[in-house]
Structures are given as structure tokens and as C-alpha cells.
């Protein structure tokens, strides 16, 4: 085979491969758009059902739920485990770490 034939075959393979990829990507985009429209119509149907007037039934009176208080105890074992985890992630010993307080984070970004 000559160099021009090899180049022509390589070019046709490249164009065929890239064309196939773009066609498949366009099909995926169309499927996603169709699915999003179906989900939106399904959600709207559910909202319309909620807005529909219902028979005026008296609302049952629910007693207030008792407030559960968090148990405050001495969690030395929990402090030891957290200290060991921090030391293990830092790659050092637990001698230099002191856990002063443990509070639940409001936002978990991890």
C-alpha cells in the first residue's frame, strides 16, 4: 500500500469514529431531554392533585410530640476514638492531641 492509501484509510477511520461519537452523544442528549420532560409532567400532575379542592374534613388534632432531650454523658470512649482517628489521619501519635469539645457540624460538605 502506498502512503496516500494509508493516509486515506486513516482519515476515513477518524471521520467514521468521530461521527459515530457525535451521533451517539446527540442521541444521549435527546433521551435526557425527553426524560426530563416526562419527569416534569409527572411532577406537575402530582402538584395539581394536591391543589384540587377536597371535601372539608375536620383536621385531627395531634398532641404535641414530646421533645427528646439529648443525653449528656461523659463520652470518654468517643473522645478517645476521635483522637485516635485524627492522629491516624495525620500520621502521628496521640500524645500531642487534645480534644476539647465535640459538636455536630451544621453543613456537611464532604
N, CA, C and O atoms as a MOPAC input file, in Angstrom:
PM7 MOZYME 1SCF
protein

 N      0.84100 1    -1.18100 1     0.00000 1
 C      0.00000 1     0.00000 1     0.00000 1
 C      0.88300 1     1.24000 1     0.00000 1
 O      1.94900 1     1.28300 1     0.61400 1
 N      0.40400 1     2.21400 1    -0.69500 1
 C      1.17100 1     3.45200 1    -0.76500 1
 C      0.80700 1     4.34500 1     0.42000 1
 O     -0.17500 1     4.11100 1     1.12400 1
 N      1.61800 1     5.35900 1     0.61200 1
 C      1.42500 1     6.28000 1     1.72300 1
 C      0.09400 1     7.02400 1     1.59600 1
 O     -0.55600 1     7.29100 1     2.60700 1
 N     -0.31900 1     7.35800 1     0.38500 1
 C     -1.58900 1     8.07700 1     0.19500 1
 C     -2.77900 1     7.18000 1     0.54800 1
 O     -3.77300 1     7.66700 1     1.08500 1
 N     -2.69400 1     5.88400 1     0.25600 1
 C     -3.77800 1     4.95600 1     0.61500 1
 C     -3.88100 1     4.80000 1     2.14200 1
 O     -4.97600 1     4.75600 1     2.70400 1
 N     -2.71800 1     4.71600 1     2.79300 1
 C     -2.70700 1     4.60000 1     4.25300 1
 C     -3.31000 1     5.85300 1     4.88400 1
 O     -4.09500 1     5.77100 1     5.82900 1
 N     -2.92900 1     7.01800 1     4.34400 1
 C     -3.47100 1     8.27100 1     4.86100 1
 C     -4.97100 1     8.36000 1     4.63300 1
 O     -5.69700 1     8.81300 1     5.51800 1
 N     -5.44900 1     7.94400 1     3.48200 1
 C     -6.88800 1     7.98300 1     3.18400 1
 C     -7.65300 1     7.04100 1     4.11500 1
 O     -8.73000 1     7.39600 1     4.59500 1
 N     -7.12000 1     5.85500 1     4.37600 1
 C     -7.76700 1     4.91500 1     5.28500 1
 C     -7.79800 1     5.48000 1     6.71300 1
 O     -8.80500 1     5.35700 1     7.41000 1
 N     -6.70900 1     6.08800 1     7.13600 1
 C     -6.66300 1     6.66500 1     8.48000 1
 C     -7.65900 1     7.81200 1     8.61200 1
 O     -8.33000 1     7.93500 1     9.63600 1
 N     -7.75600 1     8.64400 1     7.58900 1
 C     -8.69400 1     9.75600 1     7.61200 1
 C    -10.13500 1     9.26100 1     7.64100 1
 O    -10.96200 1     9.79600 1     8.37900 1
 N    -10.43900 1     8.24500 1     6.84400 1
 C    -11.81300 1     7.72200 1     6.83700 1
 C    -12.15300 1     7.06700 1     8.18500 1
 O    -13.27700 1     7.20300 1     8.66900 1
 N    -11.19100 1     6.36000 1     8.79200 1
 C    -11.42500 1     5.75900 1    10.10500 1
 C    -11.66700 1     6.83600 1    11.16500 1
 O    -12.53400 1     6.69100 1    12.02700 1
 N    -10.88800 1     7.91600 1    11.08900 1
 C    -11.04300 1     9.00700 1    12.04100 1
 C    -12.40500 1     9.65900 1    11.90400 1
 O    -13.09400 1     9.87800 1    12.90000 1
 N    -12.79700 1     9.97100 1    10.68000 1
 C    -14.08800 1    10.60800 1    10.45700 1
 C    -15.23900 1     9.69400 1    10.85900 1
 O    -16.22400 1    10.16300 1    11.42700 1
 N    -15.13400 1     8.41600 1    10.57800 1
 C    -16.17400 1     7.46500 1    10.94700 1
 C    -16.27900 1     7.36300 1    12.47200 1
 O    -17.38500 1     7.34400 1    13.01100 1
 N    -15.16200 1     7.29700 1    13.15900 1
 C    -15.17200 1     7.20500 1    14.61500 1
 C    -15.72100 1     8.45800 1    15.26600 1
 O    -16.55200 1     8.37900 1    16.17100 1
 N    -15.26100 1     9.61900 1    14.81000 1
 C    -15.74200 1    10.87500 1    15.39400 1
 C    -17.21200 1    11.09300 1    15.07800 1
 O    -17.96200 1    11.58300 1    15.92200 1
 N    -17.62800 1    10.73700 1    13.88100 1
 C    -19.04400 1    10.86000 1    13.51200 1
 C    -19.91500 1     9.97500 1    14.38300 1
 O    -20.98800 1    10.39100 1    14.82000 1
 N    -19.46300 1     8.76200 1    14.63500 1
 C    -20.21800 1     7.85100 1    15.49200 1
 C    -20.34200 1     8.41800 1    16.90100 1
 O    -21.41700 1     8.36600 1    17.49900 1
 N    -19.26200 1     8.95300 1    17.42900 1
 C    -19.29000 1     9.52500 1    18.77500 1
 C    -20.26900 1    10.68600 1    18.84400 1
 O    -21.05700 1    10.76000 1    19.78700 1
 N    -20.24500 1    11.58400 1    17.88600 1
 C    -21.14800 1    12.73100 1    17.91100 1
 C    -22.60200 1    12.30900 1    17.75700 1
 O    -23.47800 1    12.87900 1    18.40700 1
 N    -22.87600 1    11.32300 1    16.91200 1
 C    -24.24700 1    10.84500 1    16.75200 1
 C    -24.75200 1    10.23700 1    18.06300 1
 O    -25.88500 1    10.48900 1    18.47100 1
 N    -23.91600 1     9.44600 1    18.71300 1
 C    -24.32000 1     8.83600 1    19.98300 1
 C    -24.51600 1     9.90700 1    21.05100 1
 O    -25.46100 1     9.81300 1    21.83400 1
 N    -23.66300 1    10.91100 1    21.10800 1
 C    -23.83600 1    12.00000 1    22.07200 1
 C    -25.13100 1    12.76700 1    21.83800 1
 O    -25.81200 1    13.13500 1    22.79600 1
 N    -25.47600 1    13.01100 1    20.59200 1
 C    -26.72700 1    13.69600 1    20.27400 1
 C    -27.91500 1    12.84700 1    20.70300 1
 O    -28.89400 1    13.37700 1    21.23000 1
 N    -27.84400 1    11.53600 1    20.48600 1
 C    -28.91800 1    10.63800 1    20.91900 1
 C    -29.05800 1    10.66800 1    22.44000 1
 O    -30.17400 1    10.69000 1    22.95900 1
 N    -27.94300 1    10.66800 1    23.15000 1
 C    -27.98800 1    10.72000 1    24.61700 1
 C    -28.62300 1    12.02600 1    25.08500 1
 O    -29.42400 1    12.02000 1    26.02000 1
 N    -28.27800 1    13.14400 1    24.45200 1
 C    -28.86000 1    14.43800 1    24.81000 1
 C    -30.36700 1    14.41500 1    24.59700 1
 O    -31.11800 1    14.88900 1    25.45000 1
 N    -30.81800 1    13.87300 1    23.47600 1
 C    -32.24800 1    13.81200 1    23.20100 1
 C    -32.98100 1    12.92600 1    24.20500 1
 O    -34.09100 1    13.25200 1    24.62400 1
 N    -32.37600 1    11.82200 1    24.58700 1
 C    -33.00000 1    10.93900 1    25.57700 1
 C    -33.11000 1    11.64600 1    26.92800 1
 O    -34.13500 1    11.53600 1    27.60000 1
 N    -32.07000 1    12.36400 1    27.32800 1
 C    -32.10200 1    13.08800 1    28.60000 1
 C    -33.17200 1    14.18100 1    28.56500 1
 O    -33.89700 1    14.35300 1    29.54500 1
 N    -33.28500 1    14.90900 1    27.47900 1
 C    -34.31600 1    15.93400 1    27.36400 1
 C    -35.70900 1    15.32600 1    27.44100 1
 O    -36.59000 1    15.87300 1    28.10300 1
 N    -35.91200 1    14.20500 1    26.77200 1
 C    -37.20800 1    13.53200 1    26.80700 1
 C    -37.54100 1    13.06200 1    28.21800 1
 O    -38.67600 1    13.20700 1    28.67100 1
 N    -36.56100 1    12.50500 1    28.90700 1
 C    -36.79500 1    12.04200 1    30.27700 1
 C    -37.10500 1    13.21300 1    31.20900 1
 O    -37.96700 1    13.08900 1    32.07900 1
 N    -36.42400 1    14.34100 1    31.04800 1
 C    -36.68500 1    15.48400 1    31.92200 1
 C    -38.09200 1    16.02300 1    31.69000 1
 O    -38.75100 1    16.43900 1    32.64300 1
 N    -38.56900 1    16.02700 1    30.43900 1
 C    -39.93200 1    16.46700 1    30.17100 1
 C    -40.93900 1    15.51600 1    30.79800 1
 O    -41.95900 1    15.95700 1    31.32700 1
 N    -40.66700 1    14.22600 1    30.74700 1
 C    -41.57200 1    13.25000 1    31.36900 1
 C    -41.61900 1    13.44600 1    32.87400 1
 O    -42.69400 1    13.38100 1    33.47000 1
 N    -40.47700 1    13.68300 1    33.49700 1
 C    -40.43700 1    13.87700 1    34.94500 1
 C    -41.16400 1    15.16100 1    35.32300 1
 O    -41.89900 1    15.17900 1    36.31100 1
 N    -40.97800 1    16.22500 1    34.56600 1
 C    -41.66100 1    17.48700 1    34.85600 1
 C    -43.17800 1    17.32900 1    34.75300 1
 O    -43.91400 1    17.82800 1    35.60400 1
 N    -43.64300 1    16.64100 1    33.72000 1
 C    -45.08600 1    16.45600 1    33.58500 1
 C    -45.62300 1    15.59100 1    34.71900 1
 O    -46.73000 1    15.82800 1    35.20400 1
 N    -44.86900 1    14.61000 1    35.13900 1
 C    -45.28500 1    13.76400 1    36.26100 1
 C    -45.34100 1    14.57500 1    37.55400 1
 O    -46.27300 1    14.41400 1    38.34300 1
 N    -44.35600 1    15.44200 1    37.77900 1
 C    -44.35000 1    16.28500 1    38.97000 1
 C    -45.50000 1    17.28400 1    38.94300 1
 O    -46.13600 1    17.51900 1    39.97000 1
 N    -45.77500 1    17.87200 1    37.78500 1
 C    -46.86800 1    18.82800 1    37.67300 1
 C    -48.20800 1    18.15400 1    37.93400 1
 O    -49.09700 1    18.75500 1    38.53600 1
 N    -48.35900 1    16.91500 1    37.48600 1
 C    -49.58700 1    16.18000 1    37.71700 1
 C    -49.78600 1    15.95100 1    39.21600 1
 O    -50.90800 1    16.03500 1    39.71500 1
 N    -48.71200 1    15.66700 1    39.92300 1
 C    -48.79500 1    15.48000 1    41.36200 1
 C    -49.14300 1    16.77400 1    42.07900 1
 O    -49.89300 1    16.74900 1    43.05500 1
 N    -48.61400 1    17.90600 1    41.62000 1
 C    -48.91600 1    19.19900 1    42.23900 1
 C    -50.36900 1    19.59300 1    41.99800 1
 O    -51.01400 1    20.16000 1    42.88000 1
 N    -50.88900 1    19.29100 1    40.80100 1
 C    -52.28000 1    19.61100 1    40.50200 1
 C    -53.21600 1    18.79500 1    41.37000 1
 O    -54.26700 1    19.28700 1    41.78200 1
 N    -52.84900 1    17.56100 1    41.65100 1
 C    -53.68800 1    16.72700 1    42.50700 1
 C    -53.71400 1    17.27800 1    43.92700 1
 O    -54.73100 1    17.16700 1    44.61300 1
 N    -52.61800 1    17.86800 1    44.37400 1
 C    -52.58800 1    18.44900 1    45.70600 1
 C    -53.40100 1    19.73500 1    45.77300 1
 O    -53.98500 1    20.04200 1    46.81200 1
 N    -53.44500 1    20.49100 1    44.67400 1
 C    -54.16600 1    21.74900 1    44.65300 1
 C    -55.67600 1    21.55600 1    44.51700 1
 O    -56.44200 1    22.47200 1    44.81300 1
 N    -56.10500 1    20.39100 1    44.08000 1
 C    -57.52700 1    20.13800 1    43.87800 1
 C    -58.25800 1    20.24000 1    45.20400 1
 O    -57.78200 1    19.73100 1    46.21900 1
 N    -59.42700 1    20.90300 1    45.20100 1
 C    -60.16500 1    21.03900 1    46.45800 1
 C    -60.68600 1    19.68600 1    46.92000 1
 O    -61.18900 1    18.89200 1    46.12500 1
 N    -60.55900 1    19.44500 1    48.18600 1
 C    -61.02700 1    18.20200 1    48.76500 1
 C    -62.23700 1    18.50100 1    49.64200 1
 O    -62.54100 1    19.65600 1    49.94100 1
 N    -62.91000 1    17.44900 1    50.04100 1
 C    -64.04500 1    17.61900 1    50.94500 1
 C    -63.52600 1    18.18100 1    52.26300 1
 O    -62.47600 1    17.76700 1    52.75500 1
 N    -64.25400 1    19.10700 1    52.81700 1
 C    -63.81300 1    19.76700 1    54.03800 1
 C    -63.98700 1    18.81400 1    55.21300 1
 O    -65.06100 1    18.75500 1    55.81300 1
 N    -62.96800 1    18.09200 1    55.53500 1
 C    -62.98300 1    17.19200 1    56.67700 1
 C    -62.25200 1    17.88000 1    57.81300 1
 O    -61.24000 1    18.54700 1    57.59700 1
 N    -62.76700 1    17.71600 1    59.02300 1
 C    -62.06900 1    18.35600 1    60.14000 1
 C    -60.68500 1    17.74400 1    60.33300 1
 O    -60.50700 1    16.52600 1    60.31300 1
 N    -59.73800 1    18.61300 1    60.51600 1
 C    -58.36400 1    18.15800 1    60.69900 1
 C    -58.22200 1    17.54700 1    62.08800 1
 O    -58.63800 1    18.15500 1    63.07400 1
 N    -57.64400 1    16.36100 1    62.17800 1
 C    -57.46800 1    15.76100 1    63.50000 1
 C    -56.44600 1    16.55300 1    64.30800 1
 O    -55.43100 1    17.01400 1    63.78700 1
 N    -56.74000 1    16.69300 1    65.56900 1
 C    -55.84800 1    17.43300 1    66.45100 1
 C    -54.80400 1    16.46600 1    66.97500 1
 O    -55.11800 1    15.48800 1    67.65300 1
 N    -53.57200 1    16.75800 1    66.65100 1
 C    -52.46100 1    15.90200 1    67.06800 1
 C    -51.82900 1    16.51100 1    68.31000 1
 O    -51.54700 1    17.70900 1    68.33400 1
 N    -51.60400 1    15.70800 1    69.33400 1
 C    -50.91700 1    16.25300 1    70.50500 1
 C    -49.46900 1    16.55500 1    70.15400 1
 O    -48.87300 1    15.90300 1    69.29700 1
 N    -48.92400 1    17.53600 1    70.81600 1
 C    -47.54700 1    17.92500 1    70.55500 1
 C    -46.60900 1    16.77700 1    70.91600 1
 O    -46.73000 1    16.16200 1    71.97600 1
 N    -45.67600 1    16.50800 1    70.01400 1
 C    -44.72300 1    15.42900 1    70.25000 1
 C    -43.78000 1    15.83300 1    71.37200 1
 O    -43.30600 1    16.96800 1    71.42000 1
 N    -43.51400 1    14.90400 1    72.26500 1
 C    -42.58700 1    15.25400 1    73.35400 1
 C    -41.19300 1    15.52100 1    72.79300 1
 O    -40.71400 1    14.82100 1    71.90000 1
 N    -40.57300 1    16.53000 1    73.33000 1
 C    -39.23700 1    16.91200 1    72.88900 1
 C    -38.23200 1    15.96300 1    73.53700 1
 O    -38.16500 1    15.83000 1    74.75900 1
 N    -37.45500 1    15.31100 1    72.67900 1
 C    -36.44600 1    14.39600 1    73.19600 1
 C    -35.18000 1    15.18000 1    73.50100 1
 O    -34.61100 1    15.84600 1    72.63600 1
 N    -34.76500 1    15.08600 1    74.72300 1
 C    -33.55300 1    15.77800 1    75.11200 1
 C    -32.36000 1    14.88200 1    74.85400 1
 O    -32.40800 1    13.67100 1    75.06900 1
 N    -31.29400 1    15.50200 1    74.39200 1
 C    -30.07600 1    14.75700 1    74.11000 1
 C    -29.43200 1    14.34700 1    75.43000 1
 O    -29.28500 1    15.14800 1    76.35300 1
 N    -29.05800 1    13.09200 1    75.48600 1
 C    -28.46000 1    12.57800 1    76.70700 1
 C    -27.04800 1    13.13500 1    76.84900 1
 O    -26.21000 1    12.95700 1    75.96600 1
 N    -26.80000 1    13.79100 1    77.93900 1
 C    -25.49600 1    14.38200 1    78.19400 1
 C    -24.75700 1    13.44800 1    79.14600 1
 O    -25.10200 1    13.33400 1    80.32200 1
 N    -23.74500 1    12.78900 1    78.62000 1
 C    -22.95000 1    11.88600 1    79.44600 1
 C    -21.48500 1    12.14400 1    79.18300 1
 O    -21.12100 1    12.93000 1    78.30800 1
 N    -20.67400 1    11.49300 1    79.92900 1
 C    -19.23600 1    11.60600 1    79.76900 1
 C    -18.81000 1    10.60200 1    78.70500 1
 O    -18.76800 1     9.40000 1    78.97000 1
 N    -18.49700 1    11.07800 1    77.51100 1
 C    -18.16900 1    10.22100 1    76.38200 1
 C    -16.65700 1    10.09900 1    76.21700 1
 O    -16.11600 1    10.49900 1    75.18700 1
 N    -15.98500 1     9.56300 1    77.19800 1
 C    -14.53400 1     9.44300 1    77.12100 1
 C    -14.11200 1     8.46700 1    76.03200 1
 O    -13.08900 1     8.66600 1    75.37600 1
 N    -14.89800 1     7.41400 1    75.84100 1
 C    -14.55100 1     6.44100 1    74.80200 1
 C    -14.67800 1     7.07200 1    73.42300 1
 O    -13.83700 1     6.84200 1    72.55400 1
 N    -15.72900 1     7.87100 1    73.21500 1
 C    -15.91100 1     8.56600 1    71.93900 1
 C    -14.77600 1     9.54500 1    71.69200 1
 O    -14.26900 1     9.63500 1    70.57300 1
 N    -14.37500 1    10.26900 1    72.70500 1
 C    -13.26500 1    11.21500 1    72.58300 1
 C    -11.97900 1    10.47200 1    72.23100 1
 O    -11.19300 1    10.94700 1    71.41200 1
 N    -11.76400 1     9.31700 1    72.84000 1
 C    -10.55700 1     8.54000 1    72.55400 1
 C    -10.55700 1     8.04300 1    71.11100 1
 O     -9.52000 1     8.06000 1    70.44800 1
 N    -11.71200 1     7.60200 1    70.62500 1
 C    -11.78800 1     7.11900 1    69.24200 1
 C    -11.55700 1     8.25000 1    68.25800 1
 O    -10.84100 1     8.07700 1    67.27200 1
 N    -12.15300 1     9.40200 1    68.51200 1
 C    -11.96600 1    10.54600 1    67.61000 1
 C    -10.52100 1    11.00800 1    67.63300 1
 O     -9.96600 1    11.34300 1    66.58700 1
 N     -9.90400 1    11.03400 1    68.79800 1
 C     -8.50000 1    11.43000 1    68.90200 1
 C     -7.61800 1    10.46100 1    68.13400 1
 O     -6.69100 1    10.88000 1    67.44100 1
 N     -7.89900 1     9.17200 1    68.25000 1
 C     -7.10800 1     8.17900 1    67.52400 1
 C     -7.29500 1     8.31900 1    66.01800 1
 O     -6.34200 1     8.15000 1    65.25900 1
 N     -8.51400 1     8.62600 1    65.57900 1
 C     -8.76500 1     8.79500 1    64.14700 1
 C     -8.03700 1    10.01300 1    63.60100 1
 O     -7.47000 1     9.96400 1    62.50900 1
 N     -8.05200 1    11.10200 1    64.35300 1
 C     -7.35000 1    12.31600 1    63.90500 1
 C     -5.85400 1    12.06200 1    63.86500 1
 O     -5.17700 1    12.49000 1    62.93000 1
 N     -5.33800 1    11.37700 1    64.85900 1
 C     -3.89900 1    11.09100 1    64.88700 1
 C     -3.52100 1    10.15200 1    63.75500 1
 O     -2.45900 1    10.30900 1    63.15300 1
 N     -4.37500 1     9.17400 1    63.45400 1
 C     -4.07900 1     8.24300 1    62.36200 1
 C     -4.09500 1     8.94900 1    61.01700 1
 O     -3.26700 1     8.65900 1    60.15400 1
 N     -5.02800 1     9.87100 1    60.83200 1
 C     -5.07000 1    10.58400 1    59.55500 1
 C     -3.90000 1    11.55000 1    59.41500 1
 O     -3.44500 1    11.82100 1    58.30300 1
 N     -3.41200 1    12.07100 1    60.54100 1
 C     -2.26900 1    12.97300 1    60.49400 1
 C     -0.95700 1    12.21000 1    60.43600 1
 O      0.07700 1    12.77600 1    60.08300 1
 N     -0.99200 1    10.91700 1    60.78100 1
 C      0.21000 1    10.10500 1    60.72000 1
 C      1.14000 1    10.30500 1    61.90600 1
 O      2.34400 1    10.07100 1    61.79800 1
 N      0.59300 1    10.73700 1    63.03500 1
 C      1.41000 1    10.94400 1    64.22100 1
 C      0.81400 1    10.17500 1    65.38500 1
 O     -0.17000 1     9.45400 1    65.22400 1
 N      1.41500 1    10.33000 1    66.56500 1
 C      0.88300 1     9.66500 1    67.75300 1
 C     -0.17100 1    10.54600 1    68.40600 1
 O     -0.33400 1    11.70800 1    68.03300 1
 N     -0.89000 1     9.99300 1    69.38300 1
 C     -1.95000 1    10.73900 1    70.04800 1
 C     -1.43600 1    11.59900 1    71.19900 1
 O     -2.23800 1    12.21600 1    71.90000 1
 N     -0.13500 1    11.65700 1    71.41000 1
 C      0.40800 1    12.40700 1    72.53000 1
 C      0.16800 1    13.91000 1    72.41000 1
 O     -0.04700 1    14.58400 1    73.41800 1
 N      0.20500 1    14.44100 1    71.19000 1
 C      0.09700 1    15.88100 1    71.00800 1
 C     -1.32600 1    16.36700 1    70.79400 1
 O     -1.53300 1    17.56900 1    70.63300 1
 N     -2.32400 1    15.47500 1    70.78600 1
 C     -3.70000 1    15.87600 1    70.51400 1
 C     -4.51800 1    15.93100 1    71.78800 1
 O     -4.41100 1    15.07000 1    72.66100 1
 N     -5.34500 1    16.98000 1    71.87100 1
 C     -6.29900 1    17.10100 1    72.97100 1
 C     -7.63400 1    17.50300 1    72.35700 1
 O     -7.73100 1    18.55300 1    71.72300 1
 N     -8.66000 1    16.68100 1    72.53800 1
 C     -9.99300 1    17.00100 1    72.04500 1
 C    -10.71100 1    17.75500 1    73.15200 1
 O    -10.96500 1    17.20500 1    74.22400 1
 N    -11.03700 1    19.01200 1    72.89000 1
 C    -11.65600 1    19.84500 1    73.91500 1
 C    -13.18000 1    19.78100 1    73.86100 1
 O    -13.84000 1    19.81700 1    74.89900 1
 N    -13.74500 1    19.68400 1    72.64600 1
 C    -15.19600 1    19.57900 1    72.53100 1
 C    -15.54200 1    18.89400 1    71.22100 1
 O    -14.76500 1    18.89600 1    70.26600 1
 N    -16.73100 1    18.30800 1    71.20600 1
 C    -17.23500 1    17.63000 1    70.01700 1
 C    -18.60100 1    18.22900 1    69.72600 1
 O    -19.49800 1    18.18100 1    70.56800 1
 N    -18.76000 1    18.79500 1    68.52900 1
 C    -20.03800 1    19.39900 1    68.14100 1
 C    -20.41800 1    18.88800 1    66.76300 1
 O    -19.55400 1    18.70300 1    65.90600 1
 N    -21.69900 1    18.66200 1    66.54600 1
 C    -22.19700 1    18.21400 1    65.24800 1
 C    -22.12800 1    19.37200 1    64.25800 1
 O    -22.55800 1    20.48300 1    64.57000 1
 N    -21.59300 1    19.11700 1    63.07400 1
 C    -21.46900 1    20.15500 1    62.05700 1
 C    -22.83300 1    20.45600 1    61.45000 1
 O    -23.63600 1    19.54800 1    61.23700 1
 N    -23.09600 1    21.73900 1    61.17000 1
 C    -24.36600 1    22.13200 1    60.57200 1
 C    -24.41800 1    21.76600 1    59.09300 1
 O    -25.44500 1    21.30300 1    58.59600 1
 N    -23.30500 1    21.97500 1    58.39300 1
 C    -23.25500 1    21.70600 1    56.95900 1
 C    -22.19600 1    20.63000 1    56.73000 1
 O    -21.05100 1    20.75200 1    57.16600 1
 N    -22.61300 1    19.57400 1    56.03400 1
 C    -21.65500 1    18.52200 1    55.69400 1
 C    -21.29800 1    18.65300 1    54.22300 1
 O    -22.08900 1    18.28500 1    53.35500 1
 N    -20.13300 1    19.16400 1    53.94300 1
 C    -19.68200 1    19.37300 1    52.57300 1
 C    -18.76500 1    18.27000 1    52.07900 1
 O    -18.09700 1    18.43500 1    51.05800 1
 N    -18.72100 1    17.18400 1    52.76200 1
 C    -17.86600 1    16.09500 1    52.34500 1
 C    -18.71400 1    14.96700 1    51.98000 1
 O    -18.20900 1    13.91500 1    51.58900 1

